[in-house]
């Protein structure tokens, strides 16, 4: 499990739970259940980091709970 903050909420428009990672731009996933959205976003976090490494882009350090969240 990653150490990045994950925000999970229900999207009425999508009829799915959305999991967003504010510290990783564009990093988000969805799922039909809360647990599925969390599992999916963990996969997306790993892929986000792998891609950033391949492209030699900076990877933010996890900060934990964000002040604005």
Secondary structure, 3 states (H helix, E strand, C coil): CCCCCCEEEEECCCCEEEEECCCCCCCEEEECCHHHHHHHHHHHHHHHHHHHHHCCCCCCCCCCCCCCC
